């Protein structure tokens, strides 16, 4: 059962919403904010029987526009200081020869379109809050300048989706500037999660610590920026 908003009292630090919070980087980000005293709304496709500790759980399937709209309706009137668009999938990695239309479109739907729909649905919640930060967990793999410098994985859909997400960040930053909402893209590094694999270079905890520090320090001066977990600017 989804917890009600009354189950978790307000935090003086504010409220953070994380999509894709059932496992991996999203789960770790949600837990890090909860441990730091923030009120956390963890969005997952299926709410676990016992919930997720002290966090409020909300059912959300980012592949379904109706599910995103329903989340916005359920959270109507809730002030949300930070929205973290984390939910993503990798898709096919076999290169051009194995590229398949439905797989490609599903990756684009989840990785690029869904964050835009979430931003639209939750903009009133951000406007009701003090911090007003919208975060997209992107990837250096989507950088036109840097994305293929040191790897040649055949993940066409994933790379194209993250490049599109980066453009979404730039557009949203432009559109939301007058509302005082800072919009940023962050590269978490090559992290040892189900998506990143066991050979990845970075522990989840290290990535999350860097990402959280950047998010917590974000102001309107940073809006429209693309940075890595270690603070370095990533070229578009």
N, C-alpha and C positions, 0 to 999 in steps of 0.2 A: 504494500500500500504506500502511496506517496505521502510523505509527511506534510502536514499543513504548515503554513507560514507561522502559525501561532506556536508551533512546537519549539521554535528556536527564537530566543529573544534577540532584540537588536544589539549590535555591537557598536561601541564607540568608534571603532576603526572603520566600520562600514560593511557593505555586502558585496561579495564576489560571486559571479556566476561562471561556471566552467562547463563547456560542452564536451562530450566524449570523456566523461569523468569516471567511467567504470573500471578502467585499467590504464596501465602505462603512464605516459607523461601527464595526461589529464587527471588521472587519479592522484598522482603525486603532487601536482599543482594544487588541487583541491585540498588535499591533506595538509600541505604546507601552510596554506592560508588559514585553515581551521586551527592548526596548531599555534598559529600566531595570533589567534583571538578574533579573527574575522568571522562574520556570518557568511556561510558558504552555501550556495545553491548548486548542487552537483547534478548535472543533466546526463541521464543515461537512457539507453533504449529500453531496458527492463529494470525496474526498481527492485533491488534484492529484498528478500523476505525480511531481513533484519535491518534494512536501511544501510547507511554508511556512517556509522558512528554518530557524531554530533551534527553531521551535515544534513541539510534539507535536501531530499532527493526529488527530482522532477523527471517524469518520463518525457523523452524527446528523441524522435527519429529524424535526424537532420536530412535524410533522403526524402522526407515527406513534407511538402510545403504546408499541408494542413496541420501537421503535428507542430510545426514551428509557430503557426498562427495561434494554435490552441494554447501553447506555452505563453504567448504574449497575453492572451485573455486571462489565463489563470493568475498571472503575475501583475495584472492591472493594478496600478496604485502603489506597487512596491518600488522603493528607491533602490537601485542597483548601481554601486559605485564603479565596479569594474566588470566588464563582460569579456570573457576569454573564449574566442572561437578556436577550439582545439580539435574537435572531431574531424577525422580524416581517414582516408584509405589509400593504399598504395596502388592497387590495380596490377595489371600485367606488366612484367618486366622483361619480356622476351624480345623487345625491339619491334621494328616496323613489320617484320614478317608475321608476327603473331598478334599484331594490333587488331582488336575486335571492336566493332562499333558500340555495342551495348556496354561493354566494360569501360571504354573510353568515356562515354557519356555519363555513366554512373560515377566515375571518379570526378568528373567536372561538376556534376550535380552536388556531390557531397563536399568537395574541397573548395570550390569556387563560388557556386551559387548559394549554397546554404548559409555561409557567413553573411552574405548580403541580406538574405531573408531574416536572419537572426538580428542583424543590425537594425533593420526596419521595424521588426516586431518589438524590440526592446529599447528603441530610442526614447520613448516616453519614460521608461524606467531610469535610464541614464540621466535624462533631463531633471528628474526628481531628486537626484543624488548630488553629493558634493564633489566627488573626485572626477567622475565623467571620463572614464578611460575605456576605449574599445580596442581589444588586442586580437590580432590574427596570428596564430602559430603557423608560420609559413615555412620556407626551407630555402637554403642557398641553392638547392637544385632547381629552383624556379628563377634564379637570377640569369638574365641574358648575358651578363658580363662575366660571371664567375661560376655558373652552374655546371659547366662541363670541363673546368680546368683540371681537375684531379680525379675524375671518374667518368666512366663511359657506360654506366648502367642503361639498359634499354627500356627505361620506364617513361615512355612518351607521355602517357596520360597524367602521371603524377607531376612531371616537370611542367607540362602545359597548364595543369590546374593551379600549381603554385605561382606560376608567372601571372595567371589571371587573377589570383588572389592578391598578389602584390599590386596590380593595377586597381583592384577594388579598394585596397587600402588608400591609395593615392586619391581616388575619386571620393571616397567617404571622408577623408581628411579635408578635402576641399569643400564638400557639401556640409559637413558638420562643424566647420570652423566657427561660423557665426553663433553656433549653439554652445560653444565652449567645451565640445567633446573632442578629446585627443584620440587620434586613431593611429595605431602603429602596427608594423609587421615585425615578427621576431623569428630568428632562426635558432632552433634549440640545439644545434649540433647533431652529430651522428650518435644517437643515444641507444643504449642497450635496452630496447623494448621489444615487444613482439614485432613491430614494424621495422625497427632498426636492426634487429638480429643480434645474436650473441657475439659477433665479431666487431660490433660497433665500439668506437673509441671512448665514449663518454658514459659515465655512470648517470643514472637518472637523477640522483640527488644533486650532483654537481650542476647539471643542466637546469634543474628546477631552481636551485639557489640563485643562479645567474639571471634566469628569466624573471623571477620574483623581484629581485633587486631592481632590474630595469623597469618593470611595470610599476613598482612602488614609487620610483623616482620620476615617472613620466609626467610632463606638464605640456601645456599647449606649445611650448617651444620645440617639442619633439614630434609634434603631429606630422604625419606623412613620412615618417622615417622607417628605415629597414635596418635592424641591428641584430647581431648575433648574441648568444647567451653571455659571451664574455665582454660585451659592450662595444665590440668593433662594428663599425658601419659596414654593411653589405651593399655592394653596388647593385643597382636595379638590373 
